[in-house]
Amino acid sequence: MLWERTYGGSLSDGARSVDPTPDGGYIVGARTLSYGNGGDFWILKVDDEGRLAE
């Protein structure tokens, strides 16, 4: 394992897919029950160390 990060809230949240991006980071598709109407979908862009991209 190179790194591990946790995003989300206190309910059930989980990544469904992780794919590399051309800049060396990753795009993460995730489901969240912690935010929105429950069962919403997130798209996260993170860098090569798992930090949220700005």
Stockholm file with secondary structure:
# STOCKHOLM 1.0

chainA/1-54         MLWERTYGGSLSDGARSVDPTPDGGYIVGARTLSYGNGGDFWILKVDDEGRLAE
#=GR chainA/1-54 SS CCCCCCCSCSSCEEEEEEEECTTSCEEEEEEESSSTTTTEEEEEEECTTSCBCC
#=GC SS_cons        CCCCCCCSCSSCEEEEEEEECTTSCEEEEEEESSSTTTTEEEEEEECTTSCBCC
//
